[in-house]
Amino acid sequence: MKNLKQIAFGLMVGALAIGTSAFTNAKNTKSGFASYTFVHPALSASNLRTDYIFRADPDDCTQSVNNCKAVWTQSVAPAEGANPASNAVEGTITPGNYQGQ
């Protein structure tokens, strides 16, 4: 009889835990976002996501009206040479001509 009560109690606790977790809100994934600097080697003022590439150690910019670098916020760390992710949000743009490769 003691085992039957323990089993019943365990099942009730498990059902309660599953039932309450089913109605909680999803976690805020925005906390997983980070900012990364992407360079714009096209020597233009275009602002397309595909015109930017990631460099771990970006070179300097010369003075120009073109886009040199931009900070993009995204949820996944970019690989060297990759474009900003499709969910990336553009932030601060540094004007100039990018002097790196």
Salt bridges, closest charged atoms under 4 A:
ASP51 OD2 - HIS40 NE2 3.95
GLU80 OE2 - ARG55 NH1 3.72
